[in-house]
Amino acid sequence: MAAKKIQELWHLPARKAAPALLGCYLCRRGRNGQITRHLITEVEAYCGPLDRASHASRGPTPRNGVMFGPPGYWYVYLCYGVHWMLNLVTGPEGYPAAVLLRGVEGFDGPGKLTSGLKITKTFDGQKCSIHTGLWIEGPAKIPAGWRQRRGPRIGVDYAGPLWTAKPYRWWLESASRQRPQQKITLQG
């Protein structure tokens, strides 16, 4: 998927952008210029101000303000004072929605993802772009023998039973339930 096609995903509602990101690559350029590409294997959608599990349900704040801006920007926040969470803002500007990247090959779980790829608050409010050192590439391709699954989000019990049960999480799974390992490392 060319860069233009990836950028088209940003303009989709979070519930459509999230599953479309599975099989794409999260790319990170390190301080030494090395580029790593990691297959996106798990995502969650946070769908605007009525979604009680979304930070946007509380209105704009200094913490979540990037969610109310244009799509294609990173929303990075600290969870429980321990783990950075990486989200891509999606949908029309002014409508606060985002996709949480929960896992990539090699790093299962959003905290392990950001820790392993050295993603911190410095990316908050930055454009998803090769120029900022953190971007998404395609084409979206689910590895042979794998299938896309869907279910409720994780860790959102505070949102109440209606929003906790929404099937806004997507992941890749195989019959063996092992994650695909297709790390590609290039010198940039």
Secondary structure in CASP SS format (residue, H / E / C, confidence):
PFRMAT SS
TARGET T0000
AUTHOR 0000-0000-0000
METHOD secondary structure of the structure
MODEL  1
M C 1.00
A C 1.00
A H 1.00
K H 1.00
K H 1.00
I H 1.00
Q H 1.00
E H 1.00
L H 1.00
W H 1.00
H C 1.00
L C 1.00
P C 1.00
A H 1.00
R H 1.00
K H 1.00
A H 1.00
A H 1.00
P H 1.00
A H 1.00
L H 1.00
L C 1.00
G C 1.00
C C 1.00
Y E 1.00
L E 1.00
C E 1.00
R E 1.00
R E 1.00
G C 1.00
R C 1.00
N C 1.00
G C 1.00
Q E 1.00
I E 1.00
T E 1.00
R E 1.00
H E 1.00
L E 1.00
I E 1.00
T E 1.00
E E 1.00
V E 1.00
E E 1.00
A E 1.00
Y E 1.00
C E 1.00
G C 1.00
P C 1.00
L C 1.00
D C 1.00
R C 1.00
A C 1.00
S C 1.00
H H 1.00
A H 1.00
S H 1.00
R H 1.00
G C 1.00
P C 1.00
T C 1.00
P C 1.00
R C 1.00
N C 1.00
G H 1.00
V H 1.00
M H 1.00
F H 1.00
G C 1.00
P C 1.00
P C 1.00
G C 1.00
Y E 1.00
W E 1.00
Y E 1.00
V E 1.00
Y E 1.00
L E 1.00
C E 1.00
Y C 1.00
G C 1.00
V C 1.00
H E 1.00
W E 1.00
M E 1.00
L E 1.00
N E 1.00
L E 1.00
V E 1.00
T C 1.00
G C 1.00
P C 1.00
E C 1.00
G C 1.00
Y C 1.00
P C 1.00
A E 1.00
A E 1.00
V E 1.00
L E 1.00
L E 1.00
R E 1.00
G E 1.00
V E 1.00
E C 1.00
G C 1.00
F E 1.00
D E 1.00
G C 1.00
P H 1.00
G H 1.00
K H 1.00
L H 1.00
T H 1.00
S H 1.00
G H 1.00
L C 1.00
K C 1.00
I C 1.00
T C 1.00
K H 1.00
T H 1.00
F H 1.00
D C 1.00
G C 1.00
Q C 1.00
K E 1.00
C C 1.00
S E 1.00
I C 1.00
H C 1.00
T C 1.00
G C 1.00
L E 1.00
W E 1.00
I E 1.00
E E 1.00
G C 1.00
P C 1.00
A C 1.00
K C 1.00
I C 1.00
P C 1.00
A C 1.00
G C 1.00
W E 1.00
R E 1.00
Q E 1.00
R E 1.00
R E 1.00
G E 1.00
P C 1.00
R C 1.00
I C 1.00
G C 1.00
V C 1.00
D H 1.00
Y H 1.00
A H 1.00
G C 1.00
P H 1.00
L H 1.00
W H 1.00
T H 1.00
A H 1.00
K C 1.00
P C 1.00
Y C 1.00
R E 1.00
W E 1.00
W E 1.00
L E 1.00
E E 1.00
S E 1.00
A C 1.00
S C 1.00
R C 1.00
Q C 1.00
R C 1.00
P C 1.00
Q C 1.00
Q C 1.00
K C 1.00
I E 1.00
T E 1.00
L E 1.00
Q E 1.00
G C 1.00
END
